[in-house]
Amino acid sequence: MDNIIEVRHLSKWFGENEILRDIDFTVKRGEVVCIIGASGSGKSTLLRCINLLEKPSGGEIIYHGKNILDNKHDVYAYRSKLGMVFQQFNLFNNYNVLKNCTIGQMKVLHRSKEEAEEVAMKFLQVVGMDQYINAKPSQLSGGQKQRVAIARAMSMEPDVLMFDEPTSALDPEMVGEVLNVMQGLAKSGLTMLVVTHEMGFASEVADRVVFMDKGVIAEEGTPKEIFNNPKQDRTKEFLRRILRENKAE
């Protein structure tokens, strides 16, 4: 498998606070990588640095062999190749479902309205939202909004689909419908980078799990290695705590 993204010695400071320190990892084509860790460990910041919503303070992000942090790189062209699904959906409330999924294609990829609608319909069907093309986001449940957000990101036909805690803003009964869609996407061979607190999803679906703690990658490996046989004490402690919280619920 070839590397789509390679992160080397990445760091991020906010003022005096070092949020990410010397991060190294890769995302290979067709791979599902799940990033886990406690709140404040730097997971979401790492994702936002990779797609340049945040500017890294140091290091390199190699995309198809080129460092995209070089000034000569076209940030917008690069970003259009990374689909992003946010915690809070980030849909355009004044547009219906179909337009939410076509506007980016038309503006960024310069597709015609007809072509954009055809692509959007294909992916709305994949996530089971093709019946709702005329609905506005305010008429949808949280789970439905997130499925539209996934279809919108996929309509750009990105190299990598990135998810930032995609179920954390959902009511518990809606989490399953979004995870099922994501599981289907993973099986289809899509390259996915997922920040998640859903350990069941990470253990079943990921090819590789990255555990972050206090701004560094403390441990990474297969789901079996991380969940059944973690090597680092802080990984063990994190998993113990998560297990306790899940039992308490």
BAKELO-919117 format. One record per residue (C-alpha): residue number from 1; residue in three letters; x, y, z. Coordinates in nm, 4 decimals. Example, Ala and Ser with C-alpha at 12.3 -4.5 7.8 and 13.67 -1.06 7.14 Angstrom:
+-----+------+----------+----------+----------+
!  nr ! rest !        x !        y !        z !
+-----+------+----------+----------+----------+
!   1 !  ALA !   1.2300 !  -0.4500 !   0.7800 !
!   2 !  SER !   1.3670 !  -0.1060 !   0.7140 !
+-----+------+----------+----------+----------+
***
This chain:
+-----+------+----------+----------+----------+
!  nr ! rest !        x !        y !        z !
+-----+------+----------+----------+----------+
!   1 !  MET !   0.0000 !   0.0000 !   0.0000 !
!   2 !  ASP !   0.1360 !   0.3394 !  -0.0864 !
!   3 !  ASN !   0.1384 !   0.6300 !   0.1577 !
!   4 !  ILE !  -0.1148 !   0.9018 !   0.0796 !
!   5 !  ILE !  -0.0163 !   1.1181 !   0.3756 !
!   6 !  GLU !   0.3006 !   1.1061 !   0.5794 !
!   7 !  VAL !   0.3340 !   1.3273 !   0.8851 !
!   8 !  ARG !   0.6906 !   1.3947 !   1.0005 !
!   9 !  HIS !   0.7983 !   1.5663 !   1.3257 !
!  10 !  LEU !   0.4761 !   1.7699 !   1.3316 !
!  11 !  SER !   0.4370 !   2.0227 !   1.6130 !
!  12 !  LYS !   0.1707 !   2.2748 !   1.7040 !
!  13 !  TRP !   0.1876 !   2.5533 !   1.9606 !
!  14 !  PHE !  -0.0962 !   2.7796 !   2.0727 !
!  15 !  GLY !   0.0898 !   3.0638 !   2.2422 !
!  16 !  GLU !   0.2947 !   2.9049 !   2.5216 !
!  17 !  ASN !   0.1098 !   2.5733 !   2.5009 !
!  18 !  GLU !   0.2589 !   2.2873 !   2.3028 !
!  19 !  ILE !  -0.0431 !   2.0938 !   2.1767 !
!  20 !  LEU !   0.1361 !   1.8508 !   1.9410 !
!  21 !  ARG !   0.4935 !   1.7314 !   1.9821 !
!  22 !  ASP !   0.7048 !   1.5498 !   1.7247 !
!  23 !  ILE !   0.4199 !   1.3577 !   1.5613 !
!  24 !  ASP !   0.5167 !   1.0919 !   1.3050 !
!  25 !  PHE !   0.2665 !   0.8701 !   1.1286 !
!  26 !  THR !   0.1354 !   0.7650 !   0.7878 !
!  27 !  VAL !  -0.1970 !   0.6985 !   0.6214 !
!  28 !  LYS !  -0.1812 !   0.4381 !   0.3467 !
!  29 !  ARG !  -0.4237 !   0.4036 !   0.0565 !
!  30 !  GLY !  -0.7285 !   0.1969 !   0.1520 !
!  31 !  GLU !  -0.6422 !   0.2007 !   0.5218 !
!  32 !  VAL !  -0.8732 !   0.2928 !   0.8107 !
!  33 !  VAL !  -0.6787 !   0.4646 !   1.0889 !
!  34 !  CYS !  -0.8561 !   0.5457 !   1.4158 !
!  35 !  ILE !  -0.7080 !   0.8015 !   1.6557 !
!  36 !  ILE !  -0.8115 !   0.7558 !   2.0183 !
!  37 !  GLY !  -0.7195 !   0.9314 !   2.3433 !
!  38 !  ALA !  -0.8593 !   1.1435 !   2.6230 !
!  39 !  SER !  -1.0083 !   1.4885 !   2.5630 !
!  40 !  GLY !  -0.7316 !   1.7429 !   2.5187 !
!  41 !  SER !  -0.4751 !   1.4884 !   2.3984 !
!  42 !  GLY !  -0.4387 !   1.6656 !   2.0624 !
!  43 !  LYS !  -0.6439 !   1.4333 !   1.8394 !
!  44 !  SER !  -0.8667 !   1.6952 !   1.6765 !
!  45 !  THR !  -0.5791 !   1.9426 !   1.6481 !
!  46 !  LEU !  -0.3787 !   1.6796 !   1.4594 !
!  47 !  LEU !  -0.6652 !   1.6311 !   1.2155 !
!  48 !  ARG !  -0.7038 !   2.0072 !   1.1696 !
!  49 !  CYS !  -0.3300 !   2.0430 !   1.1094 !
!  50 !  ILE !  -0.3322 !   1.7669 !   0.8476 !
!  51 !  ASN !  -0.6057 !   1.9409 !   0.6474 !
!  52 !  LEU !  -0.4519 !   2.2839 !   0.7220 !
!  53 !  LEU !  -0.7517 !   2.4260 !   0.9058 !
!  54 !  GLU !  -0.4767 !   2.4929 !   1.1609 !
!  55 !  LYS !  -0.1259 !   2.5872 !   1.0490 !
!  56 !  PRO !   0.1342 !   2.3509 !   1.1987 !
!  57 !  SER !   0.4154 !   2.5205 !   1.3907 !
!  58 !  GLY !   0.6796 !   2.2832 !   1.2565 !
!  59 !  GLY !   0.7436 !   1.9573 !   1.0720 !
!  60 !  GLU !   0.6286 !   1.8261 !   0.7362 !
!  61 !  ILE !   0.3110 !   1.6845 !   0.5845 !
!  62 !  ILE !   0.4025 !   1.4765 !   0.2808 !
!  63 !  TYR !   0.1144 !   1.4252 !   0.0369 !
!  64 !  HIS !   0.1901 !   1.2047 !  -0.2638 !
!  65 !  GLY !   0.5610 !   1.2631 !  -0.2065 !
!  66 !  LYS !   0.5509 !   1.6446 !  -0.1709 !
!  67 !  ASN !   0.5671 !   1.8545 !   0.1463 !
!  68 !  ILE !   0.2458 !   2.0562 !   0.1377 !
!  69 !  LEU !   0.3802 !   2.2982 !   0.3978 !
!  70 !  ASP !   0.6182 !   2.4363 !   0.1342 !
!  71 !  ASN !   0.4971 !   2.7825 !   0.0371 !
!  72 !  LYS !   0.4735 !   2.6851 !  -0.3267 !
!  73 !  HIS !   0.1975 !   2.4356 !  -0.2586 !
!  74 !  ASP !  -0.1667 !   2.5099 !  -0.3503 !
!  75 !  VAL !  -0.3442 !   2.4733 !  -0.0150 !
!  76 !  TYR !  -0.6945 !   2.4800 !  -0.1677 !
!  77 !  ALA !  -0.6159 !   2.2076 !  -0.4234 !
!  78 !  TYR !  -0.4726 !   1.9917 !  -0.1435 !
!  79 !  ARG !  -0.7659 !   2.0552 !   0.0880 !
!  80 !  SER !  -1.0149 !   1.9603 !  -0.1831 !
!  81 !  LYS !  -0.8575 !   1.6109 !  -0.1770 !
!  82 !  LEU !  -0.9346 !   1.5646 !   0.1939 !
!  83 !  GLY !  -1.2985 !   1.5181 !   0.2847 !
!  84 !  MET !  -1.3829 !   1.6379 !   0.6350 !
!  85 !  VAL !  -1.6781 !   1.5366 !   0.8517 !
!  86 !  PHE !  -1.7132 !   1.7522 !   1.1623 !
!  87 !  GLN !  -1.8638 !   1.6938 !   1.5065 !
!  88 !  GLN !  -2.1316 !   1.9574 !   1.4528 !
!  89 !  PHE !  -2.2185 !   1.8626 !   1.0901 !
!  90 !  ASN !  -2.1408 !   2.2142 !   0.9538 !
!  91 !  LEU !  -2.4190 !   2.1960 !   0.6948 !
!  92 !  PHE !  -2.5454 !   2.5113 !   0.5237 !
!  93 !  ASN !  -2.8784 !   2.5689 !   0.6986 !
!  94 !  ASN !  -3.0253 !   2.7825 !   0.4191 !
!  95 !  TYR !  -2.9683 !   2.5129 !   0.1526 !
!  96 !  ASN !  -3.1542 !   2.1871 !   0.1075 !
!  97 !  VAL !  -2.9779 !   1.8492 !   0.1297 !
!  98 !  LEU !  -2.9037 !   1.8254 !  -0.2424 !
!  99 !  LYS !  -2.7571 !   2.1750 !  -0.2652 !
! 100 !  ASN !  -2.5432 !   2.1082 !   0.0428 !
! 101 !  CYS !  -2.3871 !   1.8225 !  -0.1528 !
! 102 !  THR !  -2.3450 !   2.0059 !  -0.4858 !
! 103 !  ILE !  -2.2216 !   2.3530 !  -0.3941 !
! 104 !  GLY !  -1.8652 !   2.2465 !  -0.3101 !
! 105 !  GLN !  -1.8387 !   2.0368 !  -0.6250 !
! 106 !  MET !  -1.9498 !   2.3275 !  -0.8434 !
! 107 !  LYS !  -1.7348 !   2.5933 !  -0.6739 !
! 108 !  VAL !  -1.4168 !   2.3972 !  -0.6078 !
! 109 !  LEU !  -1.4186 !   2.1200 !  -0.8706 !
! 110 !  HIS !  -1.6012 !   2.3338 !  -1.1327 !
! 111 !  ARG !  -1.8509 !   2.0591 !  -1.2113 !
! 112 !  SER !  -2.1706 !   2.1473 !  -1.3939 !
! 113 !  LYS !  -2.4940 !   2.1491 !  -1.1908 !
! 114 !  GLU !  -2.6090 !   1.8298 !  -1.3655 !
! 115 !  GLU !  -2.2857 !   1.6432 !  -1.3000 !
! 116 !  ALA !  -2.2694 !   1.7634 !  -0.9390 !
! 117 !  GLU !  -2.6279 !   1.6491 !  -0.8777 !
! 118 !  GLU !  -2.5582 !   1.3078 !  -1.0307 !
! 119 !  VAL !  -2.2538 !   1.2570 !  -0.8056 !
! 120 !  ALA !  -2.4418 !   1.3893 !  -0.4992 !
! 121 !  MET !  -2.7343 !   1.1535 !  -0.5608 !
! 122 !  LYS !  -2.4987 !   0.8568 !  -0.5855 !
! 123 !  PHE !  -2.3498 !   0.9283 !  -0.2416 !
! 124 !  LEU !  -2.6784 !   1.0317 !  -0.0799 !
! 125 !  GLN !  -2.8019 !   0.6892 !  -0.1832 !
! 126 !  VAL !  -2.4970 !   0.5249 !  -0.0231 !
! 127 !  VAL !  -2.5770 !   0.6910 !   0.3133 !
! 128 !  GLY !  -2.9534 !   0.6327 !   0.2790 !
! 129 !  MET !  -3.0489 !   1.0011 !   0.2476 !
! 130 !  ASP !  -3.1607 !   1.0200 !  -0.1184 !
! 131 !  GLN !  -3.5261 !   1.0482 !  -0.0077 !
! 132 !  TYR !  -3.4505 !   1.3767 !   0.1702 !
! 133 !  ILE !  -3.2955 !   1.5870 !  -0.1060 !
! 134 !  ASN !  -3.5453 !   1.8733 !  -0.0649 !
! 135 !  ALA !  -3.5274 !   1.8864 !   0.3149 !
! 136 !  LYS !  -3.3441 !   2.1652 !   0.4951 !
! 137 !  PRO !  -3.1022 !   2.0676 !   0.7767 !
! 138 !  SER !  -3.3473 !   2.2020 !   1.0392 !
! 139 !  GLN !  -3.5948 !   1.9305 !   0.9326 !
! 140 !  LEU !  -3.3467 !   1.6469 !   0.9935 !
! 141 !  SER !  -3.2389 !   1.4528 !   1.3018 !
! 142 !  GLY !  -2.8758 !   1.4675 !   1.4156 !
! 143 !  GLY !  -2.8023 !   1.1269 !   1.2649 !
! 144 !  GLN !  -2.9552 !   1.2301 !   0.9320 !
! 145 !  LYS !  -2.7550 !   1.5543 !   0.9297 !
! 146 !  GLN !  -2.4339 !   1.3627 !   0.9881 !
! 147 !  ARG !  -2.5164 !   1.1205 !   0.7067 !
! 148 !  VAL !  -2.5722 !   1.4173 !   0.4730 !
! 149 !  ALA !  -2.2386 !   1.5618 !   0.5902 !
! 150 !  ILE !  -2.0704 !   1.2317 !   0.5002 !
! 151 !  ALA !  -2.2368 !   1.2308 !   0.1561 !
! 152 !  ARG !  -2.1276 !   1.5910 !   0.1044 !
! 153 !  ALA !  -1.7655 !   1.5060 !   0.1874 !
! 154 !  MET !  -1.7751 !   1.1986 !  -0.0382 !
! 155 !  SER !  -1.9224 !   1.3987 !  -0.3266 !
! 156 !  MET !  -1.5856 !   1.5740 !  -0.3564 !
! 157 !  GLU !  -1.4395 !   1.2244 !  -0.4206 !
! 158 !  PRO !  -1.1465 !   1.2849 !  -0.1859 !
! 159 !  ASP !  -0.8305 !   1.0761 !  -0.1453 !
! 160 !  VAL !  -0.8906 !   1.0558 !   0.2292 !
! 161 !  LEU !  -1.2109 !   1.0971 !   0.4273 !
! 162 !  MET !  -1.1433 !   1.2473 !   0.7713 !
! 163 !  PHE !  -1.3851 !   1.2313 !   1.0639 !
! 164 !  ASP !  -1.3548 !   1.4428 !   1.3792 !
! 165 !  GLU !  -1.5580 !   1.2712 !   1.6540 !
! 166 !  PRO !  -1.8489 !   1.2218 !   1.4094 !
! 167 !  THR !  -2.0865 !   1.0758 !   1.6704 !
! 168 !  SER !  -2.0115 !   1.2900 !   1.9752 !
! 169 !  ALA !  -2.2893 !   1.5442 !   1.9118 !
! 170 !  LEU !  -2.5514 !   1.2732 !   1.8498 !
! 171 !  ASP !  -2.8163 !   1.1302 !   2.0789 !
! 172 !  PRO !  -2.7202 !   0.7721 !   2.1754 !
! 173 !  GLU !  -2.9927 !   0.6145 !   1.9580 !
! 174 !  MET !  -2.8571 !   0.7916 !   1.6489 !
! 175 !  VAL !  -2.4944 !   0.6868 !   1.6935 !
! 176 !  GLY !  -2.5517 !   0.3430 !   1.5417 !
! 177 !  GLU !  -2.6904 !   0.4706 !   1.2107 !
! 178 !  VAL !  -2.3813 !   0.6864 !   1.1511 !
! 179 !  LEU !  -2.1365 !   0.4135 !   1.2587 !
! 180 !  ASN !  -2.3115 !   0.1674 !   1.0242 !
! 181 !  VAL !  -2.2611 !   0.4047 !   0.7314 !
! 182 !  MET !  -1.8942 !   0.4504 !   0.8261 !
! 183 !  GLN !  -1.8489 !   0.0752 !   0.8569 !
! 184 !  GLY !  -1.9903 !   0.0312 !   0.5062 !
! 185 !  LEU !  -1.7519 !   0.2948 !   0.3707 !
! 186 !  ALA !  -1.4559 !   0.1237 !   0.5365 !
! 187 !  LYS !  -1.5528 !  -0.2073 !   0.3747 !
! 188 !  SER !  -1.5703 !  -0.0367 !   0.0339 !
! 189 !  GLY !  -1.1956 !   0.0337 !   0.0551 !
! 190 !  LEU !  -1.2173 !   0.4060 !   0.1248 !
! 191 !  THR !  -0.9141 !   0.5601 !   0.2980 !
! 192 !  MET !  -1.0347 !   0.6922 !   0.6338 !
! 193 !  LEU !  -0.8765 !   0.8823 !   0.9210 !
! 194 !  VAL !  -1.1125 !   0.8830 !   1.2183 !
! 195 !  VAL !  -1.0836 !   1.0616 !   1.5534 !
! 196 !  THR !  -1.3289 !   0.8734 !   1.7720 !
! 197 !  HIS !  -1.4248 !   0.7783 !   2.1252 !
! 198 !  GLU !  -1.6229 !   0.4779 !   1.9963 !
! 199 !  MET !  -1.3887 !   0.1966 !   2.1007 !
! 200 !  GLY !  -1.6115 !  -0.0756 !   1.9553 !
! 201 !  PHE !  -1.5938 !   0.0890 !   1.6141 !
! 202 !  ALA !  -1.2161 !   0.1344 !   1.6392 !
! 203 !  SER !  -1.1595 !  -0.2272 !   1.7425 !
! 204 !  GLU !  -1.3851 !  -0.3709 !   1.4685 !
! 205 !  VAL !  -1.3211 !  -0.1416 !   1.1735 !
! 206 !  ALA !  -0.9710 !   0.0078 !   1.2024 !
! 207 !  ASP !  -0.6661 !  -0.1404 !   1.0345 !
! 208 !  ARG !  -0.4540 !   0.0625 !   1.2742 !
! 209 !  VAL !  -0.5218 !   0.2416 !   1.6012 !
! 210 !  VAL !  -0.3179 !   0.5424 !   1.7155 !
! 211 !  PHE !  -0.3359 !   0.6302 !   2.0856 !
! 212 !  MET !  -0.2535 !   0.9934 !   2.1655 !
! 213 !  ASP !  -0.1721 !   1.1286 !   2.5093 !
! 214 !  LYS !  -0.0669 !   1.4844 !   2.6008 !
! 215 !  GLY !   0.0183 !   1.5823 !   2.2444 !
! 216 !  VAL !   0.2274 !   1.2804 !   2.1476 !
! 217 !  ILE !   0.1590 !   0.9438 !   1.9886 !
! 218 !  ALA !   0.2060 !   0.7182 !   2.2905 !
! 219 !  GLU !   0.1387 !   0.3935 !   2.1061 !
! 220 !  GLU !   0.0072 !   0.2595 !   1.7769 !
! 221 !  GLY !  -0.0690 !  -0.0816 !   1.6369 !
! 222 !  THR !  -0.3450 !  -0.3115 !   1.5156 !
! 223 !  PRO !  -0.6719 !  -0.3053 !   1.7134 !
! 224 !  LYS !  -0.5750 !  -0.6409 !   1.8612 !
! 225 !  GLU !  -0.2392 !  -0.5064 !   1.9830 !
! 226 !  ILE !  -0.3834 !  -0.1854 !   2.1281 !
! 227 !  PHE !  -0.7008 !  -0.3241 !   2.2866 !
! 228 !  ASN !  -0.5839 !  -0.6716 !   2.3907 !
! 229 !  ASN !  -0.2176 !  -0.6172 !   2.4624 !
! 230 !  PRO !  -0.1270 !  -0.2482 !   2.5113 !
! 231 !  LYS !   0.2381 !  -0.1962 !   2.5983 !
! 232 !  GLN !   0.2330 !   0.1525 !   2.7534 !
! 233 !  ASP !   0.0996 !   0.2121 !   3.1039 !
! 234 !  ARG !  -0.0862 !   0.5242 !   2.9897 !
! 235 !  THR !  -0.2641 !   0.3256 !   2.7143 !
! 236 !  LYS !  -0.3677 !   0.0641 !   2.9721 !
! 237 !  GLU !  -0.4918 !   0.3326 !   3.2114 !
! 238 !  PHE !  -0.6915 !   0.5098 !   2.9359 !
! 239 !  LEU !  -0.8598 !   0.1853 !   2.8246 !
! 240 !  ARG !  -0.9358 !   0.0878 !   3.1849 !
! 241 !  ARG !  -1.1003 !   0.4250 !   3.2428 !
! 242 !  ILE !  -1.3067 !   0.4031 !   2.9217 !
! 243 !  LEU !  -1.4212 !   0.0556 !   3.0176 !
! 244 !  ARG !  -1.5276 !   0.1775 !   3.3614 !
! 245 !  GLU !  -1.7211 !   0.4707 !   3.2112 !
! 246 !  ASN !  -1.8974 !   0.2421 !   2.9624 !
! 247 !  LYS !  -1.9986 !   0.0041 !   3.2403 !
! 248 !  ALA !  -2.1304 !   0.2933 !   3.4490 !
! 249 !  GLU !  -2.3535 !   0.4002 !   3.1577 !
+-----+------+----------+----------+----------+
***
